[in-house]
């Protein structure tokens, strides 16, 4: 007689089968088809996103009415960047050439808008400058000291070739005197700072920068014509595709070489990155995306941040940098003050990021303080009241009601397996409408009870072994999303599931960053957990998912949840997205933080319930669920 299988083994096998099904991660539109039967991709993205923007920018620049207008179009990528930010992508020599070419009273020459003849084809021409865009969107201006157009810029496209007269050259040479002086001074100051650090200090600085760029991709910075990035195609910094020990990494062995063997450019890059990190950690490096690494730009960045931090905390001890070019020692002192002020502002959630995805730059801004109950909070509570033990008017009252009826979160509710899942879905669905979004979503971990148990046992290895199906993301589209997809519910469901799957990955990716630095944790790939809310514009340019689904604008608030005494940053959130129309503003972002904070509060109640022996788990929000709610239109009463 065959032996019966132990119950524990049977349960494990059932779980393994469930995990295998979850890993299939099939698009909702393909739920009734065998895997691997698609004959062709649903969407072809060649020529879309950033590539399209470059072509459009070059076309507009070539038809510009003046050289000044042409340069404005090229350097701002057709208005996608603020001019003051875009200017910081130019080298000092390029900036001098731009200043010369756009000076008042200068007559257009051959090759320019309004000029006659071909560039370089007349006796008065002493030099011909090319204006072009690199694949990264940086405007390149060839100058006498750097006469060759980079091959990648030539391949992207040349906007114009402009002839310089003798008068132009004289003006440029005058401007170049200051460029040479400032560059020499910068190099001297950077080398002196690095020498003062000593061998161990330099090693620590390089190691700090290596760790920082590993934790906060994407990074894309310039120094002269060189690009420093941890993105897949341009990777020469430590990141997800380039190990710290790889010889192609810019930082590889730099900490072991004597300072006299460092190139001047390397001294400037390390000094600038070290100052940025010293002013507030890894995320401060992201504020330089799309910029030239120079002490001048670091000084301007510090001035801007001082204004932001002083606005958020008028009592902060922040010295003003003098006008002009401060010495590197002054920048070092101010960096320490900025870091101290920023720490308190981040902890108190007084800042948010303003992200321009054109260059992936994250600028810190003051987050306004909440004032009363927002319209979105009132609207969500009105949707939740029929489901809850008692009617409620604000999020605080909802949390109080749930504490009084501790069983509600675990009971089936309104077609959902648990009240927790019904609450998440109802809140996200209401947010789509109340924020005028095209999609809204919220993510988290499926089993807070398992997390509580593992934390009690300090089993860090188990936690970091959990795979993507251990996490969830509820995505709800709006009526406008269906219209944008031509009424094709299956295509909308596929888009929603693509977002859900990506957000599962994001939660998986940041989670180990909340755990102690155990060897098992350090061996797992992870990112620094997000701490601040953000508003993003032009997101439909780079990230393939955003390009495919036309996600142009977003507002997001990652939230901390306390679980068994551990603070888990970015364990849940609320994100709202628009494919067209206007970007979200600060008032809307503030309301997003309130909704996200409410969802975090409910998650914390679930974690507390697990400690009390009342486990609540999330089984909804997989690809089957998105098919039912979007294609089959089941559970529409939640929406």
C-alpha positions as CSV (number, residue, x, y, z in Angstrom):
1,X,0.0,0.0,0.0
2,X,1.6,3.4,-1.0
3,X,2.5,5.7,1.8
4,X,0.5,8.9,2.0
5,X,2.4,12.1,1.5
6,X,3.0,14.2,4.6
7,X,0.7,17.2,4.9
8,X,3.6,19.6,4.9
9,X,5.0,18.1,1.7
10,X,1.5,18.3,0.0
11,X,1.2,22.0,1.1
12,X,4.6,22.8,-0.3
13,X,3.8,21.1,-3.6
14,X,0.5,23.1,-3.8
15,X,2.5,26.3,-3.1
16,X,5.1,25.3,-5.8
17,X,2.3,24.8,-8.3
18,X,0.8,28.2,-7.4
19,X,4.2,29.9,-7.8
20,X,4.7,28.2,-11.2
21,X,1.4,29.6,-12.3
22,X,2.2,33.1,-11.0
23,X,5.6,33.1,-12.7
24,X,3.9,32.5,-16.1
25,X,2.8,36.1,-15.8
26,X,0.7,35.9,-19.0
27,X,-0.8,39.0,-20.5
28,X,-4.5,39.0,-19.7
29,X,-5.4,39.0,-23.4
30,X,-3.6,35.7,-23.8
31,X,-5.1,34.0,-20.8
32,X,-7.1,31.5,-23.0
33,X,-4.1,30.7,-25.4
34,X,-1.2,28.3,-25.0
35,X,2.1,30.0,-24.1
36,X,4.5,30.7,-27.0
37,X,1.8,31.0,-29.7
38,X,2.2,34.7,-30.6
39,X,3.4,35.1,-34.1
40,X,4.5,38.7,-33.9
41,X,5.0,41.4,-31.2
42,X,1.9,43.4,-30.3
43,X,3.8,46.7,-30.6
44,X,6.9,47.8,-32.4
45,X,8.6,50.7,-30.7
46,X,11.4,51.5,-33.1
47,X,11.6,55.2,-33.8
48,X,9.4,56.0,-30.8
49,X,10.2,57.8,-27.6
50,X,13.5,59.7,-27.3
51,X,14.6,58.8,-30.9
52,X,11.5,60.5,-32.2
53,X,12.1,63.6,-30.0
54,X,15.6,63.9,-31.4
55,X,14.3,63.8,-35.0
56,X,11.6,66.3,-34.3
57,X,14.0,68.7,-32.5
58,X,16.5,68.6,-35.5
59,X,13.6,69.2,-38.0
60,X,12.4,72.2,-35.9
61,X,16.0,73.6,-35.5
62,X,16.7,73.4,-39.2
63,X,13.7,75.6,-39.9
64,X,14.4,78.1,-37.1
65,X,14.3,81.8,-38.1
66,X,17.6,82.7,-36.4
67,X,20.7,81.2,-35.0
68,X,19.5,82.1,-31.5
69,X,16.2,80.3,-32.1
70,X,18.0,77.3,-33.5
71,X,20.3,77.0,-30.5
72,X,17.3,77.5,-28.1
73,X,15.5,74.6,-29.9
74,X,18.5,72.3,-29.9
75,X,19.7,72.8,-26.4
76,X,16.3,72.6,-24.8
77,X,15.2,69.7,-27.0
78,X,12.2,71.7,-28.4
79,X,11.2,73.1,-25.0
80,X,11.4,69.8,-23.0
81,X,14.2,71.3,-20.8
82,X,14.4,74.7,-19.0
83,X,17.1,76.7,-20.6
84,X,18.9,77.2,-17.3
85,X,19.2,73.5,-16.9
86,X,20.0,72.8,-20.5
87,X,22.9,75.2,-20.5
88,X,24.6,73.1,-17.8
89,X,25.1,70.3,-20.3
90,X,27.6,72.5,-22.4
91,X,31.3,72.5,-21.8
92,X,32.9,75.9,-21.0
93,X,34.3,76.2,-24.5
94,X,30.9,75.3,-26.0
95,X,29.2,77.9,-23.8
96,X,31.7,80.5,-25.0
97,X,30.9,79.6,-28.6
98,X,27.2,79.9,-28.0
99,X,27.6,83.3,-26.3
100,X,29.6,84.5,-29.3
101,X,27.2,83.1,-31.9
102,X,24.2,84.7,-30.2
103,X,25.7,88.1,-29.3
104,X,23.7,91.1,-30.1
105,X,24.3,92.7,-33.5
106,X,26.1,89.7,-35.0
107,X,25.1,89.3,-38.6
108,X,24.2,85.7,-39.8
109,X,26.8,84.1,-42.0
110,X,26.7,81.2,-44.5
111,X,25.0,78.1,-43.1
112,X,23.0,80.1,-40.6
113,X,19.3,81.0,-40.7
114,X,19.2,84.3,-42.6
115,X,22.7,83.8,-44.0
116,X,23.5,83.4,-47.7
117,X,25.8,80.9,-49.4
118,X,27.3,77.6,-48.1
119,X,29.3,77.4,-44.9
120,X,33.0,77.8,-45.4
121,X,32.5,78.8,-49.0
122,X,33.6,82.4,-48.8
123,X,36.9,84.2,-48.2
124,X,35.9,85.6,-44.8
125,X,35.4,82.2,-43.1
126,X,38.1,81.3,-40.7
127,X,36.4,78.3,-39.1
128,X,33.2,76.3,-39.6
129,X,31.4,75.1,-36.5
130,X,28.9,72.2,-36.5
131,X,25.8,72.1,-34.3
132,X,24.4,68.7,-33.6
133,X,22.7,66.5,-31.1
134,X,24.2,63.4,-29.4
135,X,22.0,60.3,-28.9
136,X,21.7,61.5,-25.3
137,X,20.1,64.8,-26.4
138,X,23.1,67.0,-25.6
139,X,23.8,69.8,-28.1
140,X,27.3,69.6,-29.4
141,X,29.1,72.7,-30.8
142,X,32.5,72.1,-32.4
143,X,35.1,74.8,-31.6
144,X,38.6,75.5,-32.8
145,X,40.1,73.5,-29.9
146,X,37.7,70.5,-30.5
147,X,37.1,70.6,-34.3
148,X,35.8,67.1,-34.8
149,X,32.2,66.2,-34.4
150,X,31.8,63.0,-32.3
151,X,30.7,60.1,-34.5
152,X,27.6,59.5,-32.5
153,X,26.5,63.1,-32.9
154,X,27.2,63.0,-36.6
155,X,25.1,59.8,-36.9
156,X,22.2,61.4,-35.0
157,X,22.2,64.4,-37.3
158,X,23.7,67.8,-37.9
159,X,21.4,70.8,-37.5
160,X,23.7,73.4,-39.1
161,X,27.3,74.2,-40.1
162,X,28.1,77.8,-39.3
163,X,31.0,79.9,-40.7
164,X,32.9,82.0,-38.3
165,X,34.4,85.4,-39.4
166,X,37.6,86.9,-38.1
167,X,35.5,89.0,-35.8
168,X,33.7,85.9,-34.4
169,X,37.1,84.3,-33.8
170,X,38.4,87.3,-32.0
171,X,35.4,87.5,-29.7
172,X,35.6,83.7,-29.0
173,X,39.4,84.0,-28.1
174,X,38.6,86.7,-25.6
175,X,35.9,84.6,-24.0
176,X,38.3,81.6,-24.1
177,X,40.8,83.3,-21.8
178,X,38.4,83.1,-18.9
179,X,37.5,79.5,-19.9
180,X,41.2,78.5,-19.7
181,X,41.7,80.3,-16.4
182,X,38.7,78.8,-14.8
183,X,39.5,75.2,-16.0
184,X,43.1,75.5,-14.7
185,X,41.9,76.8,-11.3
186,X,39.3,74.1,-11.1
187,X,41.9,71.4,-11.8
188,X,44.2,72.8,-9.2
189,X,41.5,73.0,-6.5
190,X,40.3,69.5,-7.1
191,X,43.8,68.0,-7.0
192,X,44.5,69.9,-3.8
193,X,41.3,68.5,-2.2
194,X,42.2,65.0,-3.2
195,X,45.8,65.4,-2.0
196,X,44.5,66.7,1.3
197,X,42.3,63.5,1.7
198,X,45.3,61.3,1.5
199,X,45.5,57.8,0.1
200,X,42.9,56.3,2.5
201,X,40.6,59.3,2.1
202,X,40.6,59.0,-1.7
203,X,40.0,55.3,-1.5
204,X,37.0,55.9,0.8
205,X,35.7,58.6,-1.5
206,X,35.9,56.4,-4.6
207,X,34.3,53.5,-2.7
208,X,31.5,55.8,-1.5
209,X,30.8,57.0,-5.1
210,X,30.9,53.4,-6.4
211,X,28.3,52.3,-3.9
212,X,26.2,55.4,-4.5
213,X,25.9,55.0,-8.3
214,X,25.1,51.3,-7.8
215,X,22.1,52.2,-5.6
216,X,20.6,55.0,-7.6
217,X,20.3,54.2,-11.3
218,X,19.9,55.8,-13.7
219,X,22.9,58.1,-13.6
220,X,24.0,60.1,-16.7
221,X,26.6,62.8,-16.3
222,X,29.0,64.7,-18.6
223,X,32.6,65.8,-18.3
224,X,33.7,67.5,-21.5
225,X,32.6,65.2,-24.3
226,X,32.7,62.1,-22.1
227,X,29.5,60.5,-20.7
228,X,29.5,58.8,-17.3
229,X,26.5,56.5,-16.9
230,X,25.3,53.3,-15.4
231,X,22.6,52.8,-18.0
232,X,22.8,49.6,-20.1
233,X,23.9,51.1,-23.4
234,X,26.4,53.6,-22.0
235,X,27.5,51.9,-18.9
236,X,31.0,52.9,-17.6
237,X,29.9,53.3,-14.0
238,X,29.0,50.6,-11.5
239,X,25.4,49.5,-12.0
240,X,23.1,46.7,-12.7
241,X,25.0,45.7,-15.9
242,X,28.5,46.5,-14.9
243,X,30.2,45.0,-11.8
244,X,32.5,47.2,-9.7
245,X,35.4,45.0,-10.6
246,X,34.9,45.3,-14.4
247,X,37.8,47.0,-16.1
248,X,35.4,49.1,-18.2
249,X,34.1,50.8,-15.0
250,X,35.5,54.3,-14.7
251,X,36.0,53.8,-11.0
252,X,37.9,50.5,-11.4
253,X,41.4,50.7,-9.8
254,X,41.1,54.5,-9.6
255,X,41.2,54.3,-5.8
256,X,44.5,52.3,-6.0
257,X,46.4,54.6,-8.4
258,X,48.6,57.4,-7.0
259,X,47.1,60.8,-7.4
260,X,49.9,61.9,-9.8
261,X,48.7,59.3,-12.3
262,X,45.1,60.5,-12.3
263,X,44.0,62.5,-15.3
264,X,42.8,66.0,-14.7
265,X,39.3,65.0,-15.8
266,X,39.3,62.1,-13.3
267,X,40.2,64.5,-10.5
268,X,37.4,66.8,-11.4
269,X,34.8,64.0,-11.8
270,X,35.6,62.4,-8.4
271,X,35.8,65.8,-6.6
272,X,32.4,66.9,-7.9
273,X,30.7,63.5,-7.2
274,X,32.2,63.4,-3.7
275,X,30.9,67.0,-3.0
276,X,27.4,66.1,-4.3
277,X,27.3,62.9,-2.1
278,X,28.6,64.8,0.9
279,X,25.7,67.2,0.5
280,X,23.0,64.6,1.0
281,X,23.9,61.0,-0.1
282,X,23.4,59.0,-3.2
283,X,20.2,60.7,-4.4
284,X,22.0,64.1,-4.6
285,X,24.0,62.7,-7.5
286,X,20.7,62.2,-9.5
287,X,20.2,66.0,-9.3
288,X,23.2,66.3,-11.7
289,X,21.8,64.0,-14.4
290,X,22.3,65.8,-17.8
291,X,24.9,68.2,-16.3
292,X,28.6,68.8,-16.8
293,X,30.6,67.8,-13.8
294,X,32.2,71.1,-12.9
295,X,32.7,73.1,-9.7
296,X,30.7,75.9,-11.2
297,X,27.7,73.7,-11.6
298,X,28.2,72.2,-8.2
299,X,28.1,75.7,-6.7
300,X,24.9,76.6,-8.6
301,X,23.4,73.3,-7.5
302,X,24.3,74.1,-3.8
303,X,22.8,77.6,-4.1
304,X,19.6,76.2,-5.5
305,X,19.4,73.6,-2.7
306,X,20.1,76.1,-0.1
307,X,17.1,78.2,-1.2
308,X,14.9,75.1,-1.2
309,X,16.0,73.9,2.3
310,X,15.8,77.4,3.7
311,X,12.2,77.7,2.4
312,X,11.3,74.4,3.9
313,X,13.0,75.2,7.2
314,X,13.7,78.9,7.7
315,X,15.7,78.1,10.9
316,X,18.2,75.9,9.2
317,X,21.9,76.8,9.6
318,X,22.9,77.3,6.0
319,X,25.6,79.7,4.9
320,X,25.2,81.5,1.7
321,X,27.8,80.9,-1.1
322,X,29.4,84.1,-2.4
323,X,28.6,85.2,-5.9
324,X,31.0,84.2,-8.6
325,X,33.2,81.1,-8.2
326,X,33.6,79.9,-4.6
327,X,36.6,78.0,-3.6
328,X,36.3,74.2,-3.3
329,X,36.9,74.4,0.5
330,X,33.7,76.6,0.8
331,X,31.8,74.0,-1.2
332,X,33.0,71.3,1.1
333,X,31.8,73.3,4.2
334,X,28.4,74.1,2.6
335,X,28.0,70.4,1.6
336,X,28.0,69.3,5.2
337,X,25.4,72.0,6.1
338,X,23.2,70.9,3.3
339,X,23.4,67.3,4.3
340,X,22.4,68.0,7.9
341,X,19.4,70.2,6.8
342,X,18.3,67.6,4.2
343,X,18.3,64.8,6.7
344,X,15.7,66.4,8.8
345,X,13.6,67.5,5.8
346,X,13.6,64.0,4.3
347,X,12.7,62.4,7.6
348,X,9.8,64.9,8.0
349,X,8.7,64.5,4.4
350,X,9.1,68.2,3.6
351,X,10.7,67.6,0.2
352,X,9.6,66.0,-3.1
353,X,11.3,65.3,-6.4
354,X,10.5,67.1,-9.6
355,X,11.7,64.6,-12.3
356,X,12.2,65.6,-15.9
357,X,12.6,62.2,-17.6
358,X,14.1,63.9,-20.7
359,X,17.4,63.8,-18.9
360,X,16.3,61.7,-15.9
361,X,17.2,64.6,-13.6
362,X,15.7,64.7,-10.1
363,X,15.4,68.2,-8.5
364,X,14.4,68.6,-4.9
365,X,11.5,70.9,-4.2
366,X,9.5,71.9,-1.1
367,X,6.5,69.8,-0.4
368,X,3.6,72.0,0.9
369,X,2.1,71.1,4.2
370,X,-1.4,69.6,4.2
371,X,-4.3,71.9,4.9
372,X,-7.5,70.1,5.8
373,X,-9.1,67.2,4.0
374,X,-8.6,67.1,0.3
375,X,-11.4,66.5,-2.2
376,X,-9.8,63.2,-3.1
377,X,-9.8,62.1,0.5
378,X,-13.5,62.9,0.9
379,X,-14.3,61.2,-2.4
380,X,-12.5,58.0,-1.5
381,X,-14.1,57.9,2.0
382,X,-17.5,58.2,0.3
383,X,-16.7,55.2,-1.8
384,X,-15.4,53.2,1.2
385,X,-18.2,54.0,3.6
386,X,-20.7,51.5,2.2
387,X,-18.1,48.7,2.7
388,X,-16.9,49.6,6.2
389,X,-18.3,48.8,9.6
390,X,-19.5,52.4,9.8
391,X,-19.6,55.5,7.5
392,X,-16.5,57.7,7.7
393,X,-15.6,61.2,6.4
394,X,-11.8,61.0,6.5
395,X,-8.9,58.6,6.5
396,X,-8.3,59.0,10.3
397,X,-11.9,57.9,10.9
398,X,-11.4,54.8,8.6
399,X,-8.4,53.7,10.5
400,X,-10.2,54.2,13.8
401,X,-13.1,52.1,12.5
402,X,-10.8,49.3,11.4
403,X,-9.0,49.2,14.8
404,X,-12.4,48.9,16.5
405,X,-13.5,46.0,14.1
406,X,-10.3,44.0,13.9
407,X,-11.9,41.2,11.9
408,X,-13.1,43.3,9.0
409,X,-9.8,43.4,7.0
410,X,-9.7,39.5,6.9
411,X,-13.4,38.9,6.0
412,X,-14.7,38.6,2.4
413,X,-16.0,42.0,1.2
414,X,-18.0,43.0,-1.9
415,X,-16.7,40.3,-4.1
416,X,-13.1,40.4,-2.8
417,X,-11.5,37.6,-0.7
418,X,-10.7,40.0,2.1
419,X,-11.7,43.5,3.2
420,X,-8.0,44.5,2.8
421,X,-8.1,43.7,-0.9
422,X,-11.5,45.4,-1.4
423,X,-10.2,48.5,0.3
424,X,-7.1,48.6,-1.9
425,X,-9.1,48.2,-5.1
426,X,-11.7,50.7,-4.1
427,X,-9.1,53.3,-3.1
428,X,-7.1,52.9,-6.3
429,X,-10.3,52.9,-8.5
430,X,-11.6,56.0,-6.9
431,X,-8.2,57.7,-7.3
432,X,-8.3,57.2,-11.1
433,X,-11.5,59.3,-11.3
434,X,-10.8,61.8,-8.5
435,X,-7.3,62.8,-9.8
436,X,-8.4,62.8,-13.4
437,X,-5.8,60.1,-14.2
438,X,-5.7,57.5,-16.9
439,X,-4.2,54.8,-14.7
440,X,-3.7,54.5,-10.9
441,X,-2.0,51.8,-9.0
442,X,-0.8,50.7,-5.5
443,X,1.7,47.9,-4.7
444,X,2.8,45.9,-1.7
445,X,3.8,42.5,-0.4
446,X,1.2,39.7,-0.5
447,X,1.9,38.1,2.9
448,X,2.7,40.5,5.7
449,X,2.2,37.6,8.1
450,X,5.1,35.7,6.4
451,X,7.2,38.9,6.6
452,X,6.4,39.2,10.3
453,X,7.3,35.6,11.0
454,X,10.6,35.9,9.1
455,X,11.5,39.1,10.9
456,X,10.8,37.5,14.3
457,X,13.3,34.7,13.3
458,X,15.7,37.2,11.7
459,X,15.7,35.0,8.7
460,X,17.1,37.6,6.2
461,X,18.0,34.8,3.7
462,X,14.4,33.8,3.4
463,X,13.2,37.3,2.9
464,X,15.6,38.1,0.1
465,X,14.8,34.7,-1.5
466,X,11.2,35.7,-2.2
467,X,10.4,36.0,-5.9
468,X,8.2,38.5,-7.8
469,X,4.9,36.6,-7.3
470,X,5.3,37.3,-3.6
471,X,4.4,40.9,-4.3
472,X,1.3,42.5,-5.8
473,X,0.2,45.6,-7.7
474,X,-3.4,46.7,-8.2
475,X,-3.8,48.7,-11.5
476,X,-7.1,50.4,-12.5
477,X,-7.6,52.2,-15.8
478,X,-10.0,55.1,-16.4
479,X,-12.7,55.4,-19.0
480,X,-10.3,57.7,-20.9
481,X,-7.7,54.9,-21.0
482,X,-10.2,52.7,-22.9
483,X,-10.7,55.6,-25.4
484,X,-7.0,56.0,-25.8
485,X,-6.8,52.3,-26.7
486,X,-9.6,52.5,-29.2
487,X,-12.0,50.8,-26.9
488,X,-9.9,47.6,-26.9
489,X,-10.4,46.3,-23.4
490,X,-7.8,43.5,-23.9
491,X,-5.1,46.0,-24.9
492,X,-5.9,48.1,-21.8
493,X,-5.7,45.0,-19.6
494,X,-2.3,44.1,-21.2
495,X,-1.1,47.6,-20.4
496,X,-2.4,47.5,-16.8
497,X,-0.7,44.1,-16.3
498,X,2.6,45.3,-17.7
499,X,2.5,48.1,-15.1
500,X,1.5,45.6,-12.4
501,X,4.4,43.2,-13.2
502,X,6.9,46.0,-13.3
503,X,5.7,47.3,-9.9
504,X,6.0,43.8,-8.5
505,X,9.6,44.0,-9.6
506,X,10.1,47.5,-8.0
507,X,8.9,46.3,-4.6
508,X,11.1,43.2,-4.8
509,X,14.0,45.4,-5.9
510,X,14.0,47.9,-3.0
511,X,12.9,45.6,-0.2
512,X,16.4,44.3,0.9
513,X,17.6,47.9,1.3
514,X,15.5,48.0,4.5
515,X,17.2,45.0,6.1
516,X,20.5,44.7,8.1
517,X,23.7,44.3,6.1
518,X,23.7,40.6,6.4
519,X,25.9,38.7,3.8
520,X,22.7,37.2,2.2
521,X,21.2,40.6,1.9
522,X,24.3,42.2,0.5
523,X,24.6,39.4,-2.1
524,X,21.1,40.1,-3.4
525,X,20.6,42.8,-6.1
526,X,18.7,45.8,-4.7
527,X,18.2,49.5,-4.9
528,X,18.0,52.2,-2.2
529,X,14.4,52.3,-1.1
530,X,12.5,55.4,-2.2
531,X,11.7,57.9,0.5
532,X,10.3,61.0,-1.1
533,X,7.2,61.6,-3.3
534,X,7.7,62.8,-6.9
535,X,6.1,64.4,-9.9
536,X,7.5,63.3,-13.3
537,X,7.1,64.8,-16.8
538,X,8.0,63.5,-20.2
539,X,8.2,59.9,-18.9
540,X,7.2,58.6,-22.3
541,X,10.7,59.1,-23.8
542,X,13.0,56.5,-22.3
543,X,11.6,53.7,-20.2
544,X,10.3,51.0,-22.7
545,X,7.2,50.4,-20.6
546,X,6.4,54.1,-20.5
547,X,7.0,54.5,-24.2
548,X,4.8,51.5,-25.0
549,X,1.9,52.7,-22.9
550,X,2.4,56.5,-23.5
551,X,2.8,57.3,-19.8
552,X,3.7,60.9,-20.0
553,X,3.0,62.4,-16.5
554,X,2.9,60.8,-13.1
555,X,2.7,61.6,-9.4
556,X,3.8,59.1,-6.8
557,X,4.2,58.7,-3.1
558,X,6.2,55.7,-1.7
559,X,5.3,55.0,1.9
560,X,7.0,53.5,4.9
561,X,5.3,50.7,6.8
562,X,6.3,49.5,10.3
563,X,6.5,45.7,10.4
564,X,7.5,43.8,13.6
565,X,9.5,46.8,14.7
566,X,11.3,47.3,11.3
567,X,10.7,50.4,9.2
568,X,10.2,49.3,5.6
569,X,10.5,52.3,3.3
570,X,8.7,52.1,0.0
571,X,6.7,49.0,0.9
572,X,3.5,50.5,-0.5
573,X,2.5,53.5,-2.5
574,X,0.0,55.3,-4.7
575,X,0.9,56.3,-8.2
576,X,-1.4,58.1,-10.7
577,X,-0.6,58.5,-14.4
578,X,-1.7,60.5,-17.4
579,X,-1.1,59.7,-21.0
580,X,-2.0,63.2,-22.3
581,X,-3.2,66.6,-21.0
582,X,-1.5,68.5,-18.2
583,X,1.1,67.4,-15.8
584,X,0.2,66.9,-12.1
585,X,0.9,69.8,-9.8
586,X,2.0,70.1,-6.2
587,X,-1.6,70.2,-4.8
588,X,-2.4,66.9,-6.5
589,X,0.9,65.4,-5.3
590,X,0.1,66.5,-1.7
591,X,-3.3,64.7,-2.0
592,X,-1.5,61.6,-3.4
593,X,0.7,61.5,-0.3
594,X,-2.4,61.5,1.9
595,X,-4.0,58.6,0.0
596,X,-0.7,56.7,0.0
597,X,-0.2,57.3,3.7
598,X,-3.7,56.0,4.4
599,X,-2.9,52.8,2.4
600,X,0.3,52.5,4.5
601,X,-1.7,52.9,7.7
602,X,-4.0,50.0,6.6
603,X,-1.0,47.8,5.8
604,X,0.4,48.5,9.2
605,X,-2.9,47.3,10.7
606,X,-2.6,44.1,8.7
607,X,1.0,43.6,10.0
608,X,-0.3,44.2,13.6
609,X,-3.1,41.7,13.1
610,X,-0.5,39.1,12.1
611,X,1.2,39.5,15.4
612,X,-2.1,39.0,17.1
613,X,-2.8,35.7,15.3
614,X,-5.2,37.1,12.6
615,X,-3.3,36.7,9.4
616,X,-4.5,38.5,6.3
617,X,-3.0,37.8,2.9
618,X,-3.5,39.2,-0.6
619,X,-4.3,36.8,-3.4
620,X,-5.9,39.2,-5.9
621,X,-4.2,41.5,-8.4
622,X,-2.5,38.9,-10.5
623,X,-2.9,38.6,-14.3
624,X,-6.2,36.6,-13.9
625,X,-7.6,39.4,-11.7
626,X,-6.7,42.1,-14.2
627,X,-8.3,40.0,-17.0
628,X,-11.6,39.7,-14.9
629,X,-11.8,43.3,-13.9
630,X,-10.8,44.9,-17.2
631,X,-11.6,42.5,-20.0
632,X,-14.5,40.5,-18.5
633,X,-15.7,43.6,-16.6
634,X,-16.3,41.7,-13.4
635,X,-16.2,43.5,-10.0
636,X,-17.0,46.8,-11.8
637,X,-19.1,47.8,-8.8
638,X,-15.7,48.5,-7.1
639,X,-15.0,51.1,-9.8
